[in-house]
Amino acid sequence: MAKKLNPVPTKIIIIAVVIAVIVIAGALIYYFQFAPQGPQRPAEFRLGAVLDYTGWLAACAKAEEIGITLAVKDINDKGGLWGTTPIKLITRDGESTPEVQLRRFRELFEVEKIHAAVGTCHAGGAFALMKESLSAGVPFWPSPFTAVAALKKDERPLWSFVSMGVPWSVGYAMAYFAIKELGAKKIYLHVASYAWGWDLRDGAREAMKKYGGEEVGYDEYAAGTPDFTPFITRIIAAKPDALITSAVVGDQPTFLKQARELGLHEVTRIVIFTSHLWLKGVPPEALKGVYAVISSYHDLPAGLVDDETFRLMRAFTDRVIREAGEPPDPYTITNYVVVTTIVKVFEKLGKIENIKPEEFYRAVLEIGEIMTPRGPVRYTEIGLPAWKYYFFFGIGKGPEEKTYIYDYLRITGVIGGEEVLPPPALLGY
């Protein structure tokens, strides 16, 4: 006959259950908070921004800061990442020089322990920070346009995407506009003698090759040129159907004022790439009749974009005017998108730390198309966005046409999608 076992006392069972619960809870706490590969969730998401508050790029830094801070506010008003983790924005002054920008970036990840970074208005500085991000171990998204060289497959960190784009695309859009919208056949290229001008030139030549433009003149000028008279004289002599000039920032008002004084407007159609920041410095008399390409504009005509994009652009513009006193620059609206997109990627990953470039890259591509105040956008494998509305075309208004202080352009057209992107083969893909 089998021996009857004595029942385990209830008190011992309770003690065993309590011990098991404590062990399991301790293991879970360790996994989620301390394990090296666990989905760690710090109390806050620390976003760094290198902004050039001083130096020649200060106005651009202010435009970027407005977009960045509005994005942070909107995300934090919803509780932060996942609705639980607020963003702390930490900024440093890059002083408009790549050396200082690099030093400030290092301060952000070494001292402030940031989880991601954006910033600078300097293309060369942005490229340096992109490469430094690999040593820092945190994703960095440039705020400005960057040179094509920064997007080369063997140069670009996988987790860096350039939301403004590259000057190659700018040149492509300018030539497209000149040929398809203005009917130009003979085109004169006038570009700055550094990466901005050279990349813009190459994009313009690609569009000319595709759509049938003939290059009838070419000049390079140094940034900061005080007197464009010799260049303008040569352009007038060539009598092109259209002039594509890469003159931006301070060179833009200088060139356009001298072009008006010398009668260039009477000989050819001038095509510029511009922004709100630069247009503020151009007298209406010099802007009148100038054809412009711009990344985004605060006063679009109804019907040019889809209804939802029009509504979002209008709401964002009104908000920036209320809070900053003037319309948003393309750098403002695009950097708003930069921050909100980065946050979407972290939320998709489900963690903030211990992130590898390749997994961040995959998450960006997997997000697909997103709606933004600049319209729908989808990021591509070459590190560039495919904006549905990449560039708008317009014509400058003279003093008699303006109805308010920031009434610079009459927008007439738009181009978007992957057509304006450099071919992957150019970047080594």
C-alpha positions as CSV (number, residue, x, y, z in Angstrom):
1,M,0.0,0.0,0.0
2,A,1.4,3.4,-1.1
3,K,2.5,5.8,1.6
4,K,0.3,8.8,1.9
5,L,2.1,12.1,1.4
6,N,1.6,14.9,3.8
7,P,0.1,18.1,2.1
8,V,2.4,21.1,1.7
9,P,1.4,23.7,4.2
10,T,-0.5,26.7,2.8
11,K,2.0,29.1,4.3
12,I,4.9,27.5,2.4
13,I,3.0,27.8,-0.9
14,I,2.3,31.4,-0.3
15,I,5.9,32.1,0.5
16,A,7.0,30.3,-2.6
17,V,4.6,32.2,-4.8
18,V,5.8,35.5,-3.3
19,I,9.4,34.6,-3.9
20,A,8.6,33.6,-7.6
21,V,6.8,36.9,-8.2
22,I,9.7,38.9,-6.7
23,V,12.3,37.0,-8.9
24,I,10.2,37.5,-12.1
25,A,9.6,41.2,-11.4
26,G,13.2,41.7,-10.7
27,A,14.2,40.0,-13.9
28,L,11.7,42.2,-15.9
29,I,13.0,45.4,-14.3
30,Y,16.5,44.5,-15.1
31,Y,15.6,43.6,-18.7
32,F,13.8,46.8,-19.4
33,Q,16.0,49.2,-17.5
34,F,19.5,47.7,-17.3
35,A,20.1,45.0,-19.8
36,P,22.5,46.1,-22.6
37,Q,20.2,44.9,-25.4
38,G,16.9,45.7,-23.7
39,P,14.4,48.3,-25.0
40,Q,15.6,51.1,-22.7
41,R,13.3,54.0,-22.1
42,P,15.0,57.0,-20.4
43,A,12.9,59.5,-18.7
44,E,13.4,62.0,-21.6
45,F,14.5,62.1,-25.2
46,R,17.5,64.4,-25.5
47,L,17.6,66.1,-28.9
48,G,20.7,68.1,-29.8
49,A,20.8,71.0,-32.3
50,V,23.8,72.8,-33.6
51,L,22.5,76.2,-34.7
52,D,24.6,79.0,-36.0
53,Y,23.3,81.8,-33.8
54,T,26.3,84.0,-34.5
55,G,28.2,84.6,-37.7
56,W,27.0,84.9,-41.3
57,L,24.4,82.1,-41.0
58,A,22.6,83.6,-38.0
59,A,19.4,84.4,-39.9
60,C,19.2,80.8,-41.2
61,A,19.7,79.4,-37.7
62,K,16.8,81.4,-36.4
63,A,14.6,80.1,-39.2
64,E,15.6,76.5,-38.4
65,E,15.1,77.0,-34.7
66,I,11.5,78.1,-35.2
67,G,10.7,74.9,-37.0
68,I,12.6,72.7,-34.5
69,T,11.0,74.3,-31.4
70,L,7.5,74.1,-32.9
71,A,7.9,70.4,-33.6
72,V,9.2,69.7,-30.1
73,K,6.3,71.6,-28.6
74,D,3.7,69.7,-30.7
75,I,5.3,66.4,-29.7
76,N,5.5,67.2,-26.0
77,D,1.9,68.5,-26.0
78,K,1.0,64.9,-26.8
79,G,3.2,63.5,-24.0
80,G,6.4,63.0,-26.0
81,L,7.5,59.9,-27.7
82,W,5.0,57.1,-27.3
83,G,3.0,59.6,-25.3
84,T,5.2,59.1,-22.3
85,T,8.8,60.4,-23.0
86,P,9.1,64.2,-23.5
87,I,11.8,65.8,-25.6
88,K,14.4,68.0,-24.1
89,L,15.9,70.3,-26.7
90,I,19.6,71.2,-26.1
91,T,21.2,73.7,-28.5
92,R,24.7,74.9,-29.1
93,D,26.0,77.8,-31.2
94,G,28.0,76.5,-34.2
95,E,29.2,80.1,-34.9
96,S,28.8,79.6,-38.7
97,T,32.2,77.7,-39.0
98,P,32.6,73.9,-39.5
99,E,35.4,73.7,-36.8
100,V,33.2,75.1,-34.1
101,Q,30.1,73.2,-35.3
102,L,32.1,69.9,-34.9
103,R,33.3,70.9,-31.4
104,R,29.8,71.8,-30.3
105,F,28.4,68.6,-31.6
106,R,31.0,66.7,-29.6
107,E,29.9,68.6,-26.5
108,L,26.3,67.5,-27.1
109,F,27.0,63.8,-27.2
110,E,29.9,63.7,-24.7
111,V,28.5,66.0,-22.1
112,E,24.8,66.3,-22.7
113,K,24.3,62.6,-23.7
114,I,21.9,63.4,-26.5
115,H,20.1,60.6,-28.4
116,A,19.9,62.3,-31.8
117,A,20.9,65.6,-33.4
118,V,20.0,68.0,-36.2
119,G,21.4,71.3,-37.4
120,T,23.7,73.8,-38.9
121,C,23.1,75.9,-42.0
122,H,26.6,75.1,-43.3
123,A,26.7,72.3,-45.9
124,G,30.3,71.5,-45.2
125,G,29.8,71.5,-41.5
126,A,26.7,69.3,-41.9
127,F,28.8,66.8,-43.8
128,A,31.4,66.7,-41.0
129,L,28.7,66.1,-38.4
130,M,27.2,63.3,-40.5
131,K,30.5,61.5,-40.4
132,E,31.1,62.3,-36.7
133,S,27.7,60.8,-35.8
134,L,29.1,57.3,-36.3
135,S,31.7,58.0,-33.6
136,A,29.1,59.6,-31.4
137,G,26.7,56.7,-31.8
138,V,23.7,58.9,-32.4
139,P,21.7,59.7,-35.6
140,F,22.3,63.1,-37.1
141,W,20.1,64.7,-39.8
142,P,21.4,67.8,-41.5
143,S,19.2,70.9,-41.5
144,P,20.5,72.5,-44.8
145,F,21.1,71.4,-48.3
146,T,24.2,69.3,-48.6
147,A,26.6,68.6,-51.4
148,V,26.1,65.5,-53.6
149,A,29.4,64.2,-52.2
150,A,27.8,63.9,-48.7
151,L,25.3,61.4,-50.1
152,K,27.8,59.1,-51.8
153,K,27.2,55.6,-50.8
154,D,30.6,55.1,-49.3
155,E,30.5,58.4,-47.4
156,R,27.0,58.8,-46.0
157,P,26.1,57.2,-42.6
158,L,23.1,55.1,-43.2
159,W,21.1,56.9,-40.5
160,S,21.5,60.4,-42.0
161,F,18.9,61.7,-44.4
162,V,19.0,65.2,-46.0
163,S,15.5,66.7,-45.9
164,M,16.2,69.9,-47.8
165,G,17.9,68.0,-50.6
166,V,21.0,68.7,-52.7
167,P,21.8,71.6,-55.1
168,W,21.8,69.1,-58.0
169,S,18.0,68.9,-57.6
170,V,17.8,72.7,-57.4
171,G,19.7,73.0,-60.8
172,Y,17.5,70.3,-62.3
173,A,14.3,72.1,-61.3
174,M,15.7,75.5,-62.5
175,A,16.5,74.1,-66.0
176,Y,13.2,72.3,-66.1
177,F,11.4,75.5,-65.4
178,A,13.4,77.5,-68.0
179,I,12.8,74.9,-70.7
180,K,9.3,73.5,-70.0
181,E,7.6,76.5,-68.5
182,L,9.4,79.4,-70.1
183,G,10.2,77.8,-73.5
184,A,13.9,78.6,-73.3
185,K,16.2,76.8,-75.7
186,K,19.5,78.7,-75.2
187,I,20.6,78.8,-71.6
188,Y,23.5,80.5,-69.8
189,L,24.9,79.0,-66.6
190,H,26.3,81.4,-63.9
191,V,27.4,79.5,-60.9
192,A,29.4,79.9,-57.7
193,S,32.9,78.3,-57.7
194,Y,32.2,75.8,-54.9
195,A,30.1,72.7,-54.3
196,W,26.8,74.6,-54.3
197,G,27.4,76.0,-57.7
198,W,29.0,73.0,-59.3
199,D,26.3,70.6,-58.1
200,L,23.6,73.0,-59.3
201,R,25.3,73.2,-62.7
202,D,25.4,69.4,-63.0
203,G,21.7,69.1,-62.2
204,A,20.8,71.8,-64.7
205,R,22.8,70.1,-67.4
206,E,21.0,66.9,-66.8
207,A,17.6,68.5,-67.3
208,M,18.9,70.4,-70.3
209,K,20.1,67.1,-71.8
210,K,16.7,65.5,-71.1
211,Y,14.5,68.4,-72.3
212,G,16.5,69.9,-75.1
213,G,18.3,73.0,-73.7
214,E,21.5,74.3,-75.3
215,E,24.3,75.7,-73.1
216,V,25.4,79.0,-74.7
217,G,27.6,80.3,-71.9
218,Y,29.2,79.4,-68.6
219,D,30.8,81.5,-65.9
220,E,31.9,80.8,-62.3
221,Y,32.1,83.5,-59.7
222,A,33.5,83.6,-56.1
223,A,31.0,83.8,-53.3
224,G,30.8,87.3,-51.9
225,T,31.7,89.0,-55.3
226,P,30.9,92.7,-54.9
227,D,30.8,93.6,-58.6
228,F,29.1,91.3,-61.1
229,T,29.4,93.8,-64.0
230,P,31.9,91.7,-66.1
231,F,29.7,88.7,-65.8
232,I,26.5,90.5,-66.6
233,T,28.1,92.1,-69.6
234,R,29.1,88.7,-71.0
235,I,25.6,87.4,-70.4
236,I,24.0,90.3,-72.3
237,A,26.4,89.7,-75.2
238,A,25.5,86.0,-75.4
239,K,21.7,86.9,-75.6
240,P,20.5,83.6,-74.0
241,D,16.8,82.8,-73.7
242,A,17.3,82.2,-70.0
243,L,20.0,82.7,-67.4
244,I,20.3,80.2,-64.5
245,T,22.3,81.8,-61.7
246,S,23.2,80.1,-58.4
247,A,23.5,83.4,-56.6
248,V,22.1,83.0,-53.1
249,V,22.3,84.5,-49.6
250,G,24.0,87.9,-49.9
251,D,25.0,87.4,-53.5
252,Q,21.4,87.3,-54.6
253,P,20.4,90.9,-53.9
254,T,23.8,92.1,-55.1
255,F,23.4,90.3,-58.4
256,L,19.8,91.2,-59.0
257,K,20.3,94.9,-58.2
258,Q,23.2,95.1,-60.6
259,A,21.4,93.1,-63.2
260,R,18.5,95.6,-63.1
261,E,20.8,98.6,-63.4
262,L,22.6,97.1,-66.4
263,G,19.4,96.1,-68.2
264,L,19.9,92.3,-68.1
265,H,16.1,91.9,-67.6
266,E,15.5,93.3,-71.1
267,V,17.8,90.8,-72.7
268,T,16.9,87.5,-71.0
269,R,14.8,85.8,-68.4
270,I,16.7,85.5,-65.1
271,V,16.0,82.3,-63.1
272,I,17.1,82.2,-59.5
273,F,16.7,79.8,-56.6
274,T,15.5,81.7,-53.5
275,S,14.0,81.6,-50.1
276,H,12.1,83.9,-47.7
277,L,15.3,84.8,-46.0
278,W,17.0,86.0,-49.1
279,L,14.0,87.7,-50.7
280,K,13.8,90.0,-47.7
281,G,17.0,91.6,-48.9
282,V,16.0,92.1,-52.6
283,P,14.4,95.4,-53.5
284,P,11.0,94.9,-55.3
285,E,12.3,96.9,-58.3
286,A,15.2,94.3,-58.7
287,L,12.9,91.3,-58.1
288,K,10.2,92.4,-60.6
289,G,10.0,90.0,-63.5
290,V,12.6,87.6,-62.2
291,Y,11.7,83.9,-62.4
292,A,12.2,82.0,-59.1
293,V,12.4,78.5,-57.9
294,I,11.7,77.9,-54.2
295,S,11.4,74.9,-51.9
296,S,8.2,76.1,-50.2
297,Y,6.2,79.3,-50.2
298,H,3.9,80.9,-47.7
299,D,1.3,82.1,-50.2
300,L,0.2,79.4,-52.7
301,P,-2.7,79.8,-55.1
302,A,-5.6,77.5,-54.5
303,G,-5.7,74.4,-56.7
304,L,-1.9,74.0,-57.2
305,V,-1.5,71.4,-54.4
306,D,-4.0,68.9,-53.0
307,D,-6.6,70.2,-50.5
308,E,-5.0,68.7,-47.4
309,T,-1.5,70.0,-48.2
310,F,-3.0,73.5,-48.9
311,R,-4.8,73.4,-45.5
312,L,-1.7,72.2,-43.6
313,M,0.6,74.7,-45.3
314,R,-1.8,77.6,-44.6
315,A,-2.2,76.6,-40.9
316,F,1.6,76.3,-40.4
317,T,2.1,79.6,-42.1
318,D,-0.5,81.4,-40.0
319,R,1.0,79.8,-36.8
320,V,4.5,81.0,-37.6
321,I,3.3,84.5,-38.4
322,R,1.6,84.6,-35.1
323,E,4.6,83.4,-33.1
324,A,7.5,84.8,-35.1
325,G,6.0,87.8,-36.8
326,E,6.8,86.7,-40.4
327,P,6.1,83.8,-42.7
328,P,8.1,80.6,-42.5
329,D,11.2,80.1,-44.6
330,P,11.7,76.8,-46.3
331,Y,14.3,76.0,-43.6
332,T,11.6,76.5,-41.0
333,I,9.0,74.2,-42.4
334,T,11.5,71.5,-43.5
335,N,13.2,71.4,-40.1
336,Y,9.8,71.0,-38.5
337,V,9.5,67.9,-40.7
338,V,13.0,66.7,-39.8
339,V,12.2,66.6,-36.1
340,T,8.8,65.0,-36.4
341,T,10.1,62.4,-38.8
342,I,13.0,61.5,-36.5
343,V,10.6,61.0,-33.7
344,K,8.4,58.7,-35.8
345,V,11.5,56.6,-36.5
346,F,12.4,56.2,-32.8
347,E,8.8,55.3,-32.0
348,K,8.8,52.7,-34.7
349,L,12.1,51.2,-33.3
350,G,10.6,51.2,-29.8
351,K,13.8,52.4,-28.1
352,I,16.0,55.4,-27.8
353,E,19.5,54.0,-27.2
354,N,21.7,51.2,-28.5
355,I,20.6,51.9,-32.1
356,K,22.6,50.8,-35.1
357,P,22.7,52.9,-38.3
358,E,21.3,50.1,-40.5
359,E,18.3,49.5,-38.2
360,F,17.5,53.3,-38.2
361,Y,17.9,53.4,-42.0
362,R,15.5,50.5,-42.4
363,A,12.9,52.0,-40.1
364,V,13.0,55.3,-42.1
365,L,12.3,53.4,-45.3
366,E,9.6,51.3,-43.7
367,I,7.6,54.3,-42.5
368,G,6.8,55.1,-46.1
369,E,4.9,58.2,-47.1
370,I,4.0,60.7,-44.4
371,M,1.9,63.8,-44.5
372,T,3.6,67.0,-43.4
373,P,2.9,70.8,-43.5
374,R,5.1,70.8,-46.6
375,G,3.0,68.1,-48.3
376,P,3.5,64.3,-48.6
377,V,7.1,63.0,-48.4
378,R,8.7,59.6,-48.7
379,Y,12.4,59.1,-47.9
380,T,14.5,57.0,-50.3
381,E,17.4,54.6,-50.1
382,I,19.8,57.3,-51.3
383,G,19.2,59.4,-48.2
384,L,17.0,62.0,-50.0
385,P,13.3,62.8,-49.7
386,A,10.9,62.4,-52.6
387,W,8.6,65.4,-51.8
388,K,5.3,65.4,-53.7
389,Y,5.9,69.1,-54.1
390,Y,9.6,69.5,-54.2
391,F,10.0,73.0,-55.8
392,F,7.6,75.7,-56.7
393,F,8.0,78.1,-59.7
394,G,7.0,81.8,-59.7
395,I,7.7,85.3,-60.9
396,G,8.9,88.2,-58.8
397,K,6.5,91.0,-58.1
398,G,7.3,94.7,-58.5
399,P,6.4,97.4,-55.9
400,E,3.1,98.1,-57.6
401,E,2.0,94.5,-57.5
402,K,2.7,93.8,-53.8
403,T,-0.3,93.7,-51.5
404,Y,1.7,93.2,-48.2
405,I,5.3,93.3,-47.1
406,Y,6.1,89.6,-47.7
407,D,4.3,89.4,-51.1
408,Y,7.3,88.5,-53.2
409,L,6.2,86.0,-55.8
410,R,3.3,84.9,-57.9
411,I,3.5,81.1,-57.9
412,T,2.6,79.5,-61.2
413,G,3.9,75.9,-61.1
414,V,5.4,73.0,-59.2
415,I,7.6,69.9,-59.7
416,G,8.0,67.0,-57.4
417,G,8.7,63.3,-56.9
418,E,11.8,61.3,-57.8
419,E,12.4,63.1,-61.1
420,V,14.4,65.8,-59.4
421,L,16.6,63.4,-57.5
422,P,20.1,62.6,-58.7
423,P,20.3,59.2,-60.3
424,P,21.4,56.5,-57.7
425,A,24.3,55.6,-60.0
426,L,25.7,59.1,-59.4
427,L,25.9,58.3,-55.7
428,G,27.4,54.9,-56.1
429,Y,24.2,52.7,-55.8
